């Protein structure tokens, strides 16, 4: 649950602040405290032990409740006389998305009669950020 919260917090931060707002370089939360890393740390109690990354942006086309992932990269546009390829058909809304991935290694305090990995359990979660 906490790992999922970290992924969702990262996606929300990118959604609100834009695709160029995140950086995962350094894992400190100093001044200013309104950074991508601080958003993740404040959303969970995992602190510096959670790792969060943001994948490359990708395009999709939406028509009502139907969504189609496309293979072309942003900018995402509607097909017209200017954009004739790598675009969404007329009547569909182009959207730009990015996947936020979070991971955390949980190491139990006690080993249970030798069951489970000695280096802990890797927990992962993903969330999708709508960029624009």
C-alpha positions in Angstrom: 0.0 0.0 0.0 2.8 2.4 0.9 4.7 1.7 -2.3 1.5 2.3 -4.3 1.1 5.7 -2.5 4.6 6.6 -3.5 3.9 5.8 -7.2 0.6 7.8 -7.1 2.3 10.7 -5.3 4.9 10.8 -8.0 2.3 10.7 -10.8 0.3 13.5 -9.2 3.4 15.6 -8.8 4.3 15.2 -12.5 0.7 15.8 -13.5 0.5 19.1 -11.5 4.0 20.4 -12.2 4.6 19.2 -15.8 6.8 16.6 -17.5 10.0 18.5 -17.0 9.4 19.0 -13.2 10.7 15.7 -11.9 14.2 14.6 -11.2 15.3 11.6 -9.2 18.9 12.6 -9.0 19.9 12.8 -5.3 17.5 11.3 -2.8 17.4 14.2 -0.4 14.6 16.4 0.6 16.1 19.8 1.4 15.3 23.3 0.4 13.1 23.9 -1.5 10.9 21.3 -0.1 8.5 21.2 -3.0 10.4 18.8 -5.2 9.5 15.4 -6.7 11.5 13.5 -4.1 9.8 15.4 -1.2 6.4 14.7 -2.7 7.1 11.0 -2.6 8.6 11.0 0.9 5.7 13.0 2.4 3.2 10.6 0.9 4.7 7.5 2.6 6.6 6.5 5.8 9.2 4.7 3.7 11.6 7.6 3.5 14.7 7.2 1.5 14.1 3.4 1.2 11.6 3.8 -1.6 12.9 4.2 -5.2 10.7 6.1 -7.7 11.4 6.6 -11.4 9.5 8.1 -14.3 9.4 6.4 -17.7 9.5 8.2 -21.0 6.4 10.0 -22.1 4.2 8.2 -24.6 1.1 9.1 -26.7 -2.4 7.8 -26.7 -5.7 8.6 -28.4 -9.0 8.9 -26.5 -12.5 8.8 -27.8 -15.1 9.0 -25.1 -14.3 6.1 -22.7 -12.1 4.3 -25.2 -8.4 4.7 -25.0 -5.7 3.4 -27.4 -2.0 3.4 -26.7 0.0 4.6 -29.7 3.6 3.7 -30.7 4.6 7.3 -31.5 6.3 9.7 -29.1 5.2 13.2 -28.1 4.2 15.7 -29.2 0.8 14.0 -29.5 -1.5 15.7 -32.1 -4.7 15.2 -34.1 -4.2 14.3 -37.7 -4.8 17.2 -40.1 -3.1 18.8 -43.1 0.0 19.6 -40.9 0.2 16.3 -39.0 -0.4 13.4 -41.4 1.4 10.6 -39.5 2.1 9.8 -35.9 -1.2 11.4 -34.8 -4.6 10.6 -33.5 -7.5 10.4 -36.0 -9.9 13.3 -36.2 -12.5 13.1 -33.4 -10.1 11.6 -30.9 -8.2 13.5 -28.2 -4.5 13.1 -28.1 -3.1 12.6 -24.6 0.5 12.4 -23.3 1.2 9.9 -20.5 4.1 8.7 -18.4 4.4 5.7 -16.1 5.7 6.3 -12.6 7.4 3.2 -11.0 8.0 2.7 -7.3 9.9 -0.1 -5.6 10.8 -0.9 -2.0 12.6 -3.9 -0.5 10.9 -5.2 2.6 13.1 -7.1 4.9 11.2 -8.9 7.8 12.6 -8.4 11.3 12.5 -12.1 11.9 13.1 -15.0 9.5 10.3 -17.6 9.6 12.1 -20.9 9.8 14.2 -20.1 6.8 11.2 -19.2 4.6 11.5 -16.3 2.2 14.4 -14.6 0.5 17.3 -13.6 2.8 17.6 -10.3 1.1 13.9 -9.3 1.5 10.9 -9.0 -0.7 10.9 -6.6 -3.6 7.6 -4.7 -3.7 6.6 -2.7 -6.7 3.8 -0.4 -7.9 3.0 1.7 -10.9 0.9 4.7 -11.6 0.2 6.7 -14.8 0.6 10.4 -15.0 -1.4 12.4 -17.5 1.1 15.0 -18.7 -1.0 17.1 -21.1 
